[in-house]
Amino acid sequence: MRGAWGTNVVDFTPSQLTELKAVLDRRETGVSAIASPIGKVPVTLPVEHEVARLAKAIDAAHALASDYVRIFSFYPGEGQDPALIRDEVLTRMRALADLAEREGVILLHENEKEIYGDVPSRVLDIVESVGSAALRLAWDNANFVQCGVKPFTEAWPLLHEYVDYLQVKDAVAATGQVVPAGFGDGQLLETVTALRDRGYDGFASLEPHLADTNSLGGFSGPAEFGRAARAFATLTDRIGVQTS
């Protein structure tokens, strides 16, 4: 759940959350995670800024009966070496994890391009340095491709034990273009096979971004979303996995 009625999920009022839960219940639909924008901001903002916004995202998680809140790990300044903001990032990630621990939710760090945790070594640094059971990973193959990383070959061996959530999209290495699962260089087949073999029974969240993509999200529309869903079903069928 990213938002509704033109409002981001972290800006919902209690009454809007109640209304949204009623809408979802009528349609017998659940929420796998709160797709918050927490941490998708400059690291120069005060620690308290994102902690306060995370509290709102956690309110949404509780109201919508979800255990997961997606987060990011902050932008360095333009042209700034990410290594120079490591301490500031870890301070903020620790504060976010502390709140999640108290509230009984799990934060899912997404490997978004251009944030501190966009490449495998820095993602590993975050989860190991924070060392919280309330901080896990949302795995996005396409984002790794767009950072010049071979997701399964280079990132999976380092990070697989921390992965609790799969975001399904693919990308072409040469151009960075987002494409349906299995049509790019994201090694989706290898990834879902490894998840199958480890007994993964979590969520696979389609995030195809096939019609539009920008720093704040993306859009696919009904036809393109259907194309993305069929592509992913082809992969899961190929390895004998049935999604539900």
ChimeraX commands (.cxc) that place a marker at each C-alpha (Angstrom):
marker #1 position 0.00,0.00,0.00 radius 0.5
marker #1 position 1.63,3.17,-1.26 radius 0.5
marker #1 position -1.33,5.54,-1.12 radius 0.5
marker #1 position -4.93,6.21,-2.07 radius 0.5
marker #1 position -7.14,9.14,-3.05 radius 0.5
marker #1 position -4.07,11.12,-4.06 radius 0.5
marker #1 position -2.56,10.87,-0.58 radius 0.5
marker #1 position 0.60,9.05,0.49 radius 0.5
marker #1 position 0.06,6.39,3.12 radius 0.5
marker #1 position 2.15,8.27,5.72 radius 0.5
marker #1 position -0.20,11.25,5.40 radius 0.5
marker #1 position -3.46,9.37,6.05 radius 0.5
marker #1 position -5.67,10.52,8.90 radius 0.5
marker #1 position -7.07,7.90,11.27 radius 0.5
marker #1 position -10.46,8.22,9.59 radius 0.5
marker #1 position -8.92,7.64,6.16 radius 0.5
marker #1 position -7.20,4.52,7.43 radius 0.5
marker #1 position -10.50,3.26,8.80 radius 0.5
marker #1 position -12.20,3.96,5.49 radius 0.5
marker #1 position -9.44,2.26,3.51 radius 0.5
marker #1 position -9.57,-0.83,5.71 radius 0.5
marker #1 position -13.32,-1.04,5.12 radius 0.5
marker #1 position -12.81,-0.77,1.34 radius 0.5
marker #1 position -10.21,-3.55,1.40 radius 0.5
marker #1 position -12.34,-5.76,3.64 radius 0.5
marker #1 position -15.31,-5.46,1.29 radius 0.5
marker #1 position -13.09,-6.70,-1.52 radius 0.5
marker #1 position -11.53,-9.43,0.63 radius 0.5
marker #1 position -8.10,-7.88,0.00 radius 0.5
marker #1 position -5.18,-7.71,2.41 radius 0.5
marker #1 position -2.07,-5.53,2.56 radius 0.5
marker #1 position 1.29,-7.27,2.24 radius 0.5
marker #1 position 3.33,-4.21,3.26 radius 0.5
marker #1 position 3.18,-0.48,3.78 radius 0.5
marker #1 position 5.16,0.96,0.84 radius 0.5
marker #1 position 6.36,3.98,2.75 radius 0.5
marker #1 position 8.82,6.62,1.46 radius 0.5
marker #1 position 10.74,6.56,4.75 radius 0.5
marker #1 position 14.45,7.08,4.14 radius 0.5
marker #1 position 13.96,8.31,0.58 radius 0.5
marker #1 position 15.19,11.72,1.69 radius 0.5
marker #1 position 18.56,13.46,2.10 radius 0.5
marker #1 position 20.61,12.15,5.02 radius 0.5
marker #1 position 21.05,15.75,6.18 radius 0.5
marker #1 position 17.52,15.83,7.60 radius 0.5
marker #1 position 17.37,15.36,11.39 radius 0.5
marker #1 position 17.01,11.83,12.74 radius 0.5
marker #1 position 13.65,12.76,14.25 radius 0.5
marker #1 position 12.22,13.70,10.84 radius 0.5
marker #1 position 11.99,10.16,9.51 radius 0.5
marker #1 position 11.31,8.59,12.91 radius 0.5
marker #1 position 8.16,10.74,13.12 radius 0.5
marker #1 position 7.11,9.74,9.61 radius 0.5
marker #1 position 7.81,6.09,10.36 radius 0.5
marker #1 position 5.44,6.32,13.31 radius 0.5
marker #1 position 2.71,7.31,10.84 radius 0.5
marker #1 position 3.62,4.41,8.53 radius 0.5
marker #1 position 3.44,2.04,11.49 radius 0.5
marker #1 position 0.01,3.42,12.37 radius 0.5
marker #1 position -1.03,2.46,8.85 radius 0.5
marker #1 position 0.51,-1.00,9.22 radius 0.5
marker #1 position -1.43,-1.63,12.41 radius 0.5
marker #1 position -4.68,-0.27,10.93 radius 0.5
marker #1 position -4.34,-2.35,7.76 radius 0.5
marker #1 position -3.16,-5.52,9.53 radius 0.5
marker #1 position 0.29,-5.67,7.93 radius 0.5
marker #1 position 3.53,-6.71,9.63 radius 0.5
marker #1 position 5.86,-5.03,7.11 radius 0.5
marker #1 position 6.91,-1.44,6.37 radius 0.5
marker #1 position 9.16,-0.79,3.34 radius 0.5
marker #1 position 11.92,1.79,3.91 radius 0.5
marker #1 position 15.07,3.19,2.27 radius 0.5
marker #1 position 18.51,4.26,3.50 radius 0.5
marker #1 position 18.87,7.94,2.58 radius 0.5
marker #1 position 20.41,9.95,-0.22 radius 0.5
marker #1 position 23.93,11.35,-0.06 radius 0.5
marker #1 position 24.56,14.85,-1.36 radius 0.5
marker #1 position 25.04,15.32,-5.09 radius 0.5
marker #1 position 28.38,13.84,-6.07 radius 0.5
marker #1 position 29.11,12.83,-2.47 radius 0.5
marker #1 position 30.89,9.56,-1.76 radius 0.5
marker #1 position 28.34,7.32,0.04 radius 0.5
marker #1 position 31.12,6.20,2.40 radius 0.5
marker #1 position 31.14,9.68,3.90 radius 0.5
marker #1 position 27.56,9.36,5.16 radius 0.5
marker #1 position 27.85,5.85,6.61 radius 0.5
marker #1 position 27.71,6.91,10.27 radius 0.5
marker #1 position 24.73,9.23,9.68 radius 0.5
marker #1 position 22.89,6.48,7.81 radius 0.5
marker #1 position 23.50,3.86,10.49 radius 0.5
marker #1 position 22.40,6.25,13.24 radius 0.5
marker #1 position 19.13,6.83,11.42 radius 0.5
marker #1 position 18.57,3.18,10.53 radius 0.5
marker #1 position 19.17,2.20,14.16 radius 0.5
marker #1 position 16.60,4.76,15.32 radius 0.5
marker #1 position 14.07,3.44,12.80 radius 0.5
marker #1 position 14.72,-0.15,13.87 radius 0.5
marker #1 position 14.32,0.80,17.54 radius 0.5
marker #1 position 10.84,2.16,16.83 radius 0.5
marker #1 position 9.92,-0.90,14.77 radius 0.5
marker #1 position 11.03,-3.20,17.58 radius 0.5
marker #1 position 8.86,-1.35,20.08 radius 0.5
marker #1 position 5.85,-1.43,17.74 radius 0.5
marker #1 position 6.19,-5.06,16.68 radius 0.5
marker #1 position 6.64,-4.51,12.94 radius 0.5
marker #1 position 9.40,-5.47,10.51 radius 0.5
marker #1 position 11.16,-2.89,8.35 radius 0.5
marker #1 position 12.02,-3.99,4.81 radius 0.5
marker #1 position 14.97,-2.12,3.35 radius 0.5
marker #1 position 14.67,-1.77,-0.43 radius 0.5
marker #1 position 17.85,-1.59,-2.50 radius 0.5
marker #1 position 16.80,1.56,-4.36 radius 0.5
marker #1 position 19.36,3.04,-6.73 radius 0.5
marker #1 position 21.31,6.12,-5.56 radius 0.5
marker #1 position 20.57,5.69,-1.85 radius 0.5
marker #1 position 23.28,4.54,0.55 radius 0.5
marker #1 position 22.10,0.93,0.42 radius 0.5
marker #1 position 21.92,0.51,-3.34 radius 0.5
marker #1 position 24.77,-2.00,-3.84 radius 0.5
marker #1 position 25.22,-5.34,-2.06 radius 0.5
marker #1 position 28.17,-4.38,0.15 radius 0.5
marker #1 position 26.39,-1.38,1.65 radius 0.5
marker #1 position 23.09,-3.25,2.07 radius 0.5
marker #1 position 25.00,-5.91,3.99 radius 0.5
marker #1 position 26.70,-3.20,6.04 radius 0.5
marker #1 position 23.32,-1.80,7.06 radius 0.5
marker #1 position 21.67,-5.04,8.17 radius 0.5
marker #1 position 24.76,-6.37,9.95 radius 0.5
marker #1 position 25.69,-3.10,11.63 radius 0.5
marker #1 position 22.16,-2.38,12.86 radius 0.5
marker #1 position 21.75,-6.02,13.85 radius 0.5
marker #1 position 18.01,-5.92,14.50 radius 0.5
marker #1 position 15.45,-8.66,13.89 radius 0.5
marker #1 position 13.12,-5.80,12.95 radius 0.5
marker #1 position 15.25,-4.86,9.92 radius 0.5
marker #1 position 15.10,-7.19,6.94 radius 0.5
marker #1 position 15.30,-6.83,3.14 radius 0.5
marker #1 position 12.86,-6.25,0.31 radius 0.5
marker #1 position 14.70,-7.69,-2.70 radius 0.5
marker #1 position 14.43,-5.85,-6.03 radius 0.5
marker #1 position 16.32,-7.42,-8.95 radius 0.5
marker #1 position 15.73,-4.51,-11.32 radius 0.5
marker #1 position 17.16,-1.95,-8.93 radius 0.5
marker #1 position 20.37,-3.96,-8.65 radius 0.5
marker #1 position 20.62,-4.17,-12.44 radius 0.5
marker #1 position 20.27,-0.39,-12.67 radius 0.5
marker #1 position 23.24,-0.09,-10.28 radius 0.5
marker #1 position 25.44,-2.31,-12.45 radius 0.5
marker #1 position 25.02,-5.35,-10.20 radius 0.5
marker #1 position 24.24,-8.90,-11.31 radius 0.5
marker #1 position 21.53,-9.61,-8.73 radius 0.5
marker #1 position 21.79,-13.35,-8.28 radius 0.5
marker #1 position 25.46,-13.79,-9.08 radius 0.5
marker #1 position 26.82,-10.89,-7.03 radius 0.5
marker #1 position 24.18,-9.86,-4.48 radius 0.5
marker #1 position 22.28,-13.01,-3.56 radius 0.5
marker #1 position 25.25,-14.86,-1.98 radius 0.5
marker #1 position 25.81,-11.92,0.40 radius 0.5
marker #1 position 22.23,-11.07,1.27 radius 0.5
marker #1 position 19.88,-14.03,0.79 radius 0.5
marker #1 position 19.57,-14.88,4.48 radius 0.5
marker #1 position 18.09,-11.44,5.18 radius 0.5
marker #1 position 15.50,-11.43,2.38 radius 0.5
marker #1 position 11.90,-11.50,3.61 radius 0.5
marker #1 position 10.05,-9.95,0.67 radius 0.5
marker #1 position 10.33,-10.08,-3.14 radius 0.5
marker #1 position 9.56,-7.06,-5.33 radius 0.5
marker #1 position 9.07,-8.36,-8.85 radius 0.5
marker #1 position 10.50,-6.30,-11.66 radius 0.5
marker #1 position 13.30,-6.74,-14.18 radius 0.5
marker #1 position 15.60,-4.39,-16.10 radius 0.5
marker #1 position 17.96,-4.35,-19.07 radius 0.5
marker #1 position 21.56,-3.76,-18.03 radius 0.5
marker #1 position 22.59,-1.81,-21.12 radius 0.5
marker #1 position 19.85,0.80,-20.82 radius 0.5
marker #1 position 18.34,0.47,-17.35 radius 0.5
marker #1 position 14.90,0.07,-18.93 radius 0.5
marker #1 position 12.38,-1.74,-16.73 radius 0.5
marker #1 position 10.83,-4.80,-18.37 radius 0.5
marker #1 position 8.60,-7.71,-17.29 radius 0.5
marker #1 position 10.14,-10.45,-15.15 radius 0.5
marker #1 position 12.41,-12.70,-17.19 radius 0.5
marker #1 position 12.82,-10.23,-20.07 radius 0.5
marker #1 position 15.87,-8.45,-18.69 radius 0.5
marker #1 position 19.17,-9.09,-16.96 radius 0.5
marker #1 position 17.79,-9.35,-13.42 radius 0.5
marker #1 position 18.28,-13.11,-13.07 radius 0.5
marker #1 position 14.70,-13.53,-11.87 radius 0.5
marker #1 position 14.56,-17.22,-12.76 radius 0.5
marker #1 position 17.60,-17.97,-10.62 radius 0.5
marker #1 position 16.22,-15.85,-7.80 radius 0.5
marker #1 position 12.78,-17.47,-7.61 radius 0.5
marker #1 position 14.38,-20.92,-7.93 radius 0.5
marker #1 position 16.60,-20.18,-4.94 radius 0.5
marker #1 position 13.61,-18.90,-2.98 radius 0.5
marker #1 position 11.70,-22.08,-3.82 radius 0.5
marker #1 position 14.60,-24.23,-2.72 radius 0.5
marker #1 position 14.85,-22.51,0.64 radius 0.5
marker #1 position 11.11,-22.96,1.25 radius 0.5
marker #1 position 10.13,-19.31,0.88 radius 0.5
marker #1 position 6.44,-18.77,1.62 radius 0.5
marker #1 position 6.33,-14.96,1.70 radius 0.5
marker #1 position 5.06,-12.31,-0.66 radius 0.5
marker #1 position 5.96,-11.62,-4.28 radius 0.5
marker #1 position 4.85,-8.06,-4.92 radius 0.5
marker #1 position 4.50,-7.00,-8.55 radius 0.5
marker #1 position 6.06,-3.57,-9.08 radius 0.5
marker #1 position 6.44,-3.53,-12.86 radius 0.5
marker #1 position 6.78,0.24,-13.57 radius 0.5
marker #1 position 6.20,-0.46,-17.25 radius 0.5
marker #1 position 4.36,2.72,-18.30 radius 0.5
marker #1 position 6.18,5.30,-16.18 radius 0.5
marker #1 position 8.90,5.42,-13.58 radius 0.5
marker #1 position 10.42,8.22,-11.52 radius 0.5
marker #1 position 12.25,8.78,-8.24 radius 0.5
marker #1 position 9.02,8.58,-6.25 radius 0.5
marker #1 position 7.50,5.49,-7.84 radius 0.5
marker #1 position 6.07,4.22,-11.10 radius 0.5
marker #1 position 2.93,3.31,-12.99 radius 0.5
marker #1 position 1.85,0.45,-15.20 radius 0.5
marker #1 position -1.91,0.55,-15.71 radius 0.5
marker #1 position -4.19,-2.47,-16.14 radius 0.5
marker #1 position -2.84,-3.77,-19.47 radius 0.5
marker #1 position 0.85,-3.48,-18.56 radius 0.5
marker #1 position 0.25,-4.83,-15.07 radius 0.5
marker #1 position -1.43,-7.84,-16.66 radius 0.5
marker #1 position 1.56,-8.34,-18.93 radius 0.5
marker #1 position 3.86,-8.21,-15.91 radius 0.5
marker #1 position 1.72,-10.70,-13.99 radius 0.5
marker #1 position 1.70,-13.17,-16.88 radius 0.5
marker #1 position 5.48,-12.90,-17.23 radius 0.5
marker #1 position 6.01,-13.68,-13.56 radius 0.5
marker #1 position 3.53,-16.57,-13.74 radius 0.5
marker #1 position 5.57,-18.01,-16.60 radius 0.5
marker #1 position 8.65,-18.06,-14.35 radius 0.5
marker #1 position 6.88,-19.63,-11.38 radius 0.5
marker #1 position 5.18,-22.20,-13.62 radius 0.5
marker #1 position 8.55,-23.10,-15.07 radius 0.5
marker #1 position 9.92,-24.05,-11.62 radius 0.5
marker #1 position 6.72,-25.72,-10.43 radius 0.5
marker #1 position 5.66,-23.04,-7.95 radius 0.5
marker #1 position 2.03,-22.10,-7.57 radius 0.5
marker #1 position 1.30,-18.62,-6.22 radius 0.5
marker #1 position -1.88,-17.77,-4.36 radius 0.5
marker link #1:1,2 radius 0.2
marker link #1:2,3 radius 0.2
marker link #1:3,4 radius 0.2
marker link #1:4,5 radius 0.2
marker link #1:5,6 radius 0.2
marker link #1:6,7 radius 0.2
marker link #1:7,8 radius 0.2
marker link #1:8,9 radius 0.2
marker link #1:9,10 radius 0.2
marker link #1:10,11 radius 0.2
marker link #1:11,12 radius 0.2
marker link #1:12,13 radius 0.2
marker link #1:13,14 radius 0.2
marker link #1:14,15 radius 0.2
marker link #1:15,16 radius 0.2
marker link #1:16,17 radius 0.2
marker link #1:17,18 radius 0.2
marker link #1:18,19 radius 0.2
marker link #1:19,20 radius 0.2
marker link #1:20,21 radius 0.2
marker link #1:21,22 radius 0.2
marker link #1:22,23 radius 0.2
marker link #1:23,24 radius 0.2
marker link #1:24,25 radius 0.2
marker link #1:25,26 radius 0.2
marker link #1:26,27 radius 0.2
marker link #1:27,28 radius 0.2
marker link #1:28,29 radius 0.2
marker link #1:29,30 radius 0.2
marker link #1:30,31 radius 0.2
marker link #1:31,32 radius 0.2
marker link #1:32,33 radius 0.2
marker link #1:33,34 radius 0.2
marker link #1:34,35 radius 0.2
marker link #1:35,36 radius 0.2
marker link #1:36,37 radius 0.2
marker link #1:37,38 radius 0.2
marker link #1:38,39 radius 0.2
marker link #1:39,40 radius 0.2
marker link #1:40,41 radius 0.2
marker link #1:41,42 radius 0.2
marker link #1:42,43 radius 0.2
marker link #1:43,44 radius 0.2
marker link #1:44,45 radius 0.2
marker link #1:45,46 radius 0.2
marker link #1:46,47 radius 0.2
marker link #1:47,48 radius 0.2
marker link #1:48,49 radius 0.2
marker link #1:49,50 radius 0.2
marker link #1:50,51 radius 0.2
marker link #1:51,52 radius 0.2
marker link #1:52,53 radius 0.2
marker link #1:53,54 radius 0.2
marker link #1:54,55 radius 0.2
marker link #1:55,56 radius 0.2
marker link #1:56,57 radius 0.2
marker link #1:57,58 radius 0.2
marker link #1:58,59 radius 0.2
marker link #1:59,60 radius 0.2
marker link #1:60,61 radius 0.2
marker link #1:61,62 radius 0.2
marker link #1:62,63 radius 0.2
marker link #1:63,64 radius 0.2
marker link #1:64,65 radius 0.2
marker link #1:65,66 radius 0.2
marker link #1:66,67 radius 0.2
marker link #1:67,68 radius 0.2
marker link #1:68,69 radius 0.2
marker link #1:69,70 radius 0.2
marker link #1:70,71 radius 0.2
marker link #1:71,72 radius 0.2
marker link #1:72,73 radius 0.2
marker link #1:73,74 radius 0.2
marker link #1:74,75 radius 0.2
marker link #1:75,76 radius 0.2
marker link #1:76,77 radius 0.2
marker link #1:77,78 radius 0.2
marker link #1:78,79 radius 0.2
marker link #1:79,80 radius 0.2
marker link #1:80,81 radius 0.2
marker link #1:81,82 radius 0.2
marker link #1:82,83 radius 0.2
marker link #1:83,84 radius 0.2
marker link #1:84,85 radius 0.2
marker link #1:85,86 radius 0.2
marker link #1:86,87 radius 0.2
marker link #1:87,88 radius 0.2
marker link #1:88,89 radius 0.2
marker link #1:89,90 radius 0.2
marker link #1:90,91 radius 0.2
marker link #1:91,92 radius 0.2
marker link #1:92,93 radius 0.2
marker link #1:93,94 radius 0.2
marker link #1:94,95 radius 0.2
marker link #1:95,96 radius 0.2
marker link #1:96,97 radius 0.2
marker link #1:97,98 radius 0.2
marker link #1:98,99 radius 0.2
marker link #1:99,100 radius 0.2
marker link #1:100,101 radius 0.2
marker link #1:101,102 radius 0.2
marker link #1:102,103 radius 0.2
marker link #1:103,104 radius 0.2
marker link #1:104,105 radius 0.2
marker link #1:105,106 radius 0.2
marker link #1:106,107 radius 0.2
marker link #1:107,108 radius 0.2
marker link #1:108,109 radius 0.2
marker link #1:109,110 radius 0.2
marker link #1:110,111 radius 0.2
marker link #1:111,112 radius 0.2
marker link #1:112,113 radius 0.2
marker link #1:113,114 radius 0.2
marker link #1:114,115 radius 0.2
marker link #1:115,116 radius 0.2
marker link #1:116,117 radius 0.2
marker link #1:117,118 radius 0.2
marker link #1:118,119 radius 0.2
marker link #1:119,120 radius 0.2
marker link #1:120,121 radius 0.2
marker link #1:121,122 radius 0.2
marker link #1:122,123 radius 0.2
marker link #1:123,124 radius 0.2
marker link #1:124,125 radius 0.2
marker link #1:125,126 radius 0.2
marker link #1:126,127 radius 0.2
marker link #1:127,128 radius 0.2
marker link #1:128,129 radius 0.2
marker link #1:129,130 radius 0.2
marker link #1:130,131 radius 0.2
marker link #1:131,132 radius 0.2
marker link #1:132,133 radius 0.2
marker link #1:133,134 radius 0.2
marker link #1:134,135 radius 0.2
marker link #1:135,136 radius 0.2
marker link #1:136,137 radius 0.2
marker link #1:137,138 radius 0.2
marker link #1:138,139 radius 0.2
marker link #1:139,140 radius 0.2
marker link #1:140,141 radius 0.2
marker link #1:141,142 radius 0.2
marker link #1:142,143 radius 0.2
marker link #1:143,144 radius 0.2
marker link #1:144,145 radius 0.2
marker link #1:145,146 radius 0.2
marker link #1:146,147 radius 0.2
marker link #1:147,148 radius 0.2
marker link #1:148,149 radius 0.2
marker link #1:149,150 radius 0.2
marker link #1:150,151 radius 0.2
marker link #1:151,152 radius 0.2
marker link #1:152,153 radius 0.2
marker link #1:153,154 radius 0.2
marker link #1:154,155 radius 0.2
marker link #1:155,156 radius 0.2
marker link #1:156,157 radius 0.2
marker link #1:157,158 radius 0.2
marker link #1:158,159 radius 0.2
marker link #1:159,160 radius 0.2
marker link #1:160,161 radius 0.2
marker link #1:161,162 radius 0.2
marker link #1:162,163 radius 0.2
marker link #1:163,164 radius 0.2
marker link #1:164,165 radius 0.2
marker link #1:165,166 radius 0.2
marker link #1:166,167 radius 0.2
marker link #1:167,168 radius 0.2
marker link #1:168,169 radius 0.2
marker link #1:169,170 radius 0.2
marker link #1:170,171 radius 0.2
marker link #1:171,172 radius 0.2
marker link #1:172,173 radius 0.2
marker link #1:173,174 radius 0.2
marker link #1:174,175 radius 0.2
marker link #1:175,176 radius 0.2
marker link #1:176,177 radius 0.2
marker link #1:177,178 radius 0.2
marker link #1:178,179 radius 0.2
marker link #1:179,180 radius 0.2
marker link #1:180,181 radius 0.2
marker link #1:181,182 radius 0.2
marker link #1:182,183 radius 0.2
marker link #1:183,184 radius 0.2
marker link #1:184,185 radius 0.2
marker link #1:185,186 radius 0.2
marker link #1:186,187 radius 0.2
marker link #1:187,188 radius 0.2
marker link #1:188,189 radius 0.2
marker link #1:189,190 radius 0.2
marker link #1:190,191 radius 0.2
marker link #1:191,192 radius 0.2
marker link #1:192,193 radius 0.2
marker link #1:193,194 radius 0.2
marker link #1:194,195 radius 0.2
marker link #1:195,196 radius 0.2
marker link #1:196,197 radius 0.2
marker link #1:197,198 radius 0.2
marker link #1:198,199 radius 0.2
marker link #1:199,200 radius 0.2
marker link #1:200,201 radius 0.2
marker link #1:201,202 radius 0.2
marker link #1:202,203 radius 0.2
marker link #1:203,204 radius 0.2
marker link #1:204,205 radius 0.2
marker link #1:205,206 radius 0.2
marker link #1:206,207 radius 0.2
marker link #1:207,208 radius 0.2
marker link #1:208,209 radius 0.2
marker link #1:209,210 radius 0.2
marker link #1:210,211 radius 0.2
marker link #1:211,212 radius 0.2
marker link #1:212,213 radius 0.2
marker link #1:213,214 radius 0.2
marker link #1:214,215 radius 0.2
marker link #1:215,216 radius 0.2
marker link #1:216,217 radius 0.2
marker link #1:217,218 radius 0.2
marker link #1:218,219 radius 0.2
marker link #1:219,220 radius 0.2
marker link #1:220,221 radius 0.2
marker link #1:221,222 radius 0.2
marker link #1:222,223 radius 0.2
marker link #1:223,224 radius 0.2
marker link #1:224,225 radius 0.2
marker link #1:225,226 radius 0.2
marker link #1:226,227 radius 0.2
marker link #1:227,228 radius 0.2
marker link #1:228,229 radius 0.2
marker link #1:229,230 radius 0.2
marker link #1:230,231 radius 0.2
marker link #1:231,232 radius 0.2
marker link #1:232,233 radius 0.2
marker link #1:233,234 radius 0.2
marker link #1:234,235 radius 0.2
marker link #1:235,236 radius 0.2
marker link #1:236,237 radius 0.2
marker link #1:237,238 radius 0.2
marker link #1:238,239 radius 0.2
marker link #1:239,240 radius 0.2
marker link #1:240,241 radius 0.2
marker link #1:241,242 radius 0.2
marker link #1:242,243 radius 0.2
marker link #1:243,244 radius 0.2
view
